[in-house]
Amino acid sequence: MKKYVVAVIAATVLSAAFLVTGCGSKSEGKYAGQTLHIYNWGEYVGENTISGFKERTGADIVMDEFDSNEQMYIKVANGDAYDILVPSDYMIERLMKEDLLQPLDKSKITCLDLLADGVKNLPFDPDNTYSVPYFWGTVGIVYDKTKVDIADLEKEGFGIFANEKYKGDIYLYDSERDEFMIALKYLGYSMNTKDEKELNEAYEFLLKIVNTMKPEIVTDEIIDNMAQGRKALGLIYSGDATYVINENENMGFYLPESGTNLWSDSMVIPKNAENPELAHEFINYMVEHDAALDCSSYVGYTSPNKEVIEELSGEGGDFEGIDAYIPRDDNPNDEVFEYDEETRKIIAELWSKVKIAASNAG
């Protein structure tokens, strides 16, 4: 999923005066002259994150960026070599199944005890054998509190996207997985269902929305647009909602009780990594307090580091009072996406039909 931040970080970064300390051993200069190759989401690191790693290790970082898990997968499946990838949960499951990852050397991963409980041992990698969390969050409804009745949200959940009171005033997110998730959850089904009858019911619900509600189907445009109050409500990632609410106090974030997607983007080491030792060093570094704080405060997505979560969401923190920053981890209806190739193909085809219907309805 594409992430938001106010500046673009250069792919290759020189050293800067930012020293990170934490539970890992200090190894400044140990990897001097080496280069770590990372494939990450665009605009997904803090201001000082990369320069801090250079200061700590002496190593340079080359970071390529991707816009979707599928774009990342194509390069990795074709044999492009990286030392670190940062895919989402379901894609990590796929990479594991296709034997494209190497297990972590737990003797070199020293910071797992810093992780928040809600992001440990997730279903796609229950023992963190292959992955360590980078950011995590939920998918919910961002809404203008001056336009949307909270009673409607509490009564209808994701069904509010079909409430004609808000016709022409909603955003859908151009993601087949997330849109089918809201439809399935509204209908009372698992978002990981393989039942074609249930998938077709979700399809009919989404068709109803595009045929009657005149939604605008967007991606990252929703962030600035909702920060400026251009529509009443939309589907959004929690980290982007954190930014929106931080910019506009009239905005709120709602998670239906019917459940949502609890997602995680995590660091993994490909099987063909050329520098796995330095990759382990980077994973430790990113979980430690200073780098985790720098990343999360700058990007707005929830840190995996429990101390950083408390610091940023607590009194005087950057995101004090913004509930979108703290992922809900106590609702039994929330789920993590599972990878299933046949279901993915069905949903992709149905979502294409929904978008065609939306274009014709517009």
N, C-alpha and C positions, 0 to 999 in steps of 0.2 A: 504494500500500500504506500502511496506517495505521502511524504511527510512535509510539514511546513516549518520554515524558519526564515528569519529576516535577511539572511545573507548567504552567499554561496561560498563554500570552502574550496580552496584550490586543491587540485588533485595531488600535487606534490608540494609538501610544506617544509620550509626551512626551520631551523631551531629558533626557539623564543624562550624568554625567561619565565618559565612556569614549571616548577618541580612538583611532581606528584609523589606522595608517600602513602603507604597503606599496608595491607597485610602481607603483600608480596615482598620479596627481598629487593633492596635497591641494587640496581645493576647498571648504573650510569656508565656508558661507554663500552659495555661488554659486547654489544652488537654493532659497534662502529663500523661503518662501511657496508653493512647489510641493508637490504630493502625488504619491507613487508608489503605484499600485494593484497589489497582488500577489495572486495566487491560488495558494495553497500547501497542502501537506498540513497537517493539524492537528498542533500541538505539534512543530514542526520547525525552530525557531530557538533560538539561545542566549539566555542571560539578558540580555546586553548588545548583542546583534546590532542590533536596530532602533534603540535609543538611540544606538549608536555611529554609525550611518548618519546620524542626525539631527545629531549633533555634527560629523560630517565635511562634510555638504552643506548643512545648514539645512532640508532637506526633511522633510516628514512622510511616514509610511507608513500606508496602510490595507491590512490583510491579511485577506482572506477565506480560509476554510479549506474543503477538500474531503476526503471520506473515500475516494474512489476515482477512478481515472483517468476512468471512464465518467461520473461525476457532473460532473467538470471539463469533459469534452468537451461535454456537453449545453449548458452555459452558453456556452461559447465558440462552438459551432456556431450557437447562437441569437443571436449578435451581442453578448453582454455584453463590455464593453471592459475589459481589464486591460493593464498595462504589462509585467508579468512573470508567466509561468506556470512551474510546476515539475512537469511530467509525467514519467512513466516512459518508458523507451526506445521500446517498441512504440507508445505513444500519440503520442510525438513523430513517429514515422514516419507515423502516420495523419494528424496535423495537417499535416505537410509535403506528403503526397500530395493533401490537400484544399485546399492553398494557403491555409492559415489562419495561417501564420507568415511573418515577414519575415526575410531573411538578416541576420546580424549585420554591423555595420560593423567590419571587422577593424582599421581604423585607430584605433578607440576601445576595442578589447579588448586590454588591455596585459598580461594576466597568464596567458596560456596556457602560458607556459614554467614556471609553478609547478605544473602538473598532474602527478600521478603517471602513469607510462607506461601502466599498465593501464586507465586511464579516458580516455585520449585516442583520438580517431579510431575510435570504436566503429562497428559496421556500419550502424546506422541513420542515422548522420551522420558519414561517414568523415573529413571535413575540418573538423569542428566549424563548419560553415557556418551552422547555425541554433541550435546549443546549446552550453552550457558546463556541465560537471558540477556538481552541488550535493552529493549524497551517492552512494555506490555500495556494493555488497556482493554477497552470495550468499544462497542459500536452502539450509538444511541441517537436520540433525537435532540437536536439543538433547536431552541424555540425562542421567539420574542415574547417576553412576559407581558408586554403591553398589547399583544394581539391574540395570544393563545390562552385559552382557559385551562388551567391546570386540571380541572375536573374532567375535561375531555381527554387529557393524556392519561389520567389515572383510570378512567373508564374504558378507553379504547386501546391504549398501548399503541403498537405499530398500526393498528387499524385507523388511527387518526389521519393517515395518508389518504384514506378514502372518504373522509368527512368533508362533504361539499361546502361546509362553512368556510373551508380554507382553499377552495377551488382557485387555481391560478396563483397560489401563494405558497407553493411548496417546491422543495428540491428533492429529487432522487439522486442517489450516488451511482455513477456508472460503473458498477461492480456486480457481476452476475452472482457471485457468492453472497455478498452482503444484501442485495435486494431479495434474493430467494430466502435468505435467512429471516428477514423481517416478515415475509409472507408466511413462511412455515411456522415461525413462532407465534404469529397472530392466530393461525389456524390450529394451534395446539400440538404441532408436530415437532419432532427433532429436526434441527437444521442439518443433521447428517443422515437423514432418511435416504434410503435407496428405493423406496416404494414409488413407482411411476404414477400411481393414482394420486398420491400426496403431492408429488412434484407438479402434476398437472393442475391440481387445485391451487397450488401456489401461483402457477402461471396464470390461471384465470383471475386470481385476485390482483395480480400486477397488471393484467390487461384492463381490468375494471378501473384501476387507478389512472392509467395513461389515457383511457378513453373518456373519462369523466372529469378528471381533476386538472388537466392542462399543466402537468408538472414540468419543471425544467430539469433535464438530466445532465448532471455536471460531474466534475471531479474536484480538483483543488480550488476551483473558483468559489465554491461554497464558503471557503474560509473568510476571505475578504468580504464577500457579499453578505454573509450573515453578521460579520462584525459591523457592517454598515447598515444592518437592519433592512435589507432589501426584500426579504420574504419573511413569512411567518414562521416557517419551520423547515427542517431538512434532516436527512440522515448524515451522520458525521462520525468520524473517529474521535475517541475521547481526548486524545492529545490536541487535535485541532480545535475541539470544543473548549479546551483550556485556554487556548489563545483567544478565541472569539469572546469568551466571557471576560477575560482579562482586559480586552479592548472595549467592551460594551457591557455595562452593568445591567442593561435590560435583557440580556440573553441568559437562558438557563439550559440545563442539560438533564434529560430524563431517560431513565432505563426502565422499560416495561417489566412488570413482574412476571410476564410470560417467558422471559428469558432473552438472552442476547448472545453474541459472540464474545467470548473472552479470548483475546488473541495474544500472541507473544511473538516478537521477532528476536531471534537468538543467534549467537555466534557459533559457527561450526567450522571445522577444518576439512577441506576436501581431501580425498584420497591421494590426489596428485600434487598436494601442496609441496612446494620446494623448500619451505622454511618452517616446519611445524614447531620447532623449539621457540622461535620468535613469536609464532602465532599463540602459543600458550602464554607467553609473557604478556601479549596484548590483551588476551582474555582476562587475565588477572587484573591488569591495569584498568580496564574498562569497568570492572565491578567495584573497584576500590572507591573510597569516598570522594576524593577530589575530582577525579575524572568523571565519575557518575554524576556528581553535582553539577559540574561544568556542562555536561551534555544535556541533562534533564532541564536545568534552568534555562538553557539557551533554546532548546528545541521545543520544550513544552510537553513532551511525552513522559510517561511515568517511568521512573528509574526502577531497576530491579533491586537496588540497594535499599534495605528497609530503613536505615538511618537517614538516607537522603530523602526518601518519601516523607518521613516525619518532619524533617527540617524544612522542606519546601512547602508542605501543606499545613504546617503548624503556625503558631503565632509569630508574626513577622516574616513568614516565609513568602517567597515569590507568588505562590499559588494559594495563600491562605483563603479559606472560605470558598474555594472553587472545587465542588465535589467531583467534577469531571476528571480531576487529576488523580483521584484515588479510585482504582478499579474495584468494582464490586466483586467480592470473592466468596459471598455467603448465600447466593441464590442457587438452589439446586436445579433451576431451569436454564442457567447459563451453561454454555458448552464451548469446547474447543473444536475447531474444524478438523475433520479427519479427511485423509486423502482417499478418493476412490475415482479412478479414471473414467469408468463408464458413467457414473453420476455426473462428473464434471462435464463430459461431453453433452449429456442431456440438458443440463442447466445452461450451458453456453449456447446451445441451439435455441432453447426457449427464450433466453434473454435477448437474443438477436431478433426474435419475432416480436418481443415486447417493444424493443426500440423502433422497429419498423412501424408498429401500430402507433407509437407515440408520434413519429414523424408524420404519419398520415392524419392523425387526429389534430395535430398542430396546424 
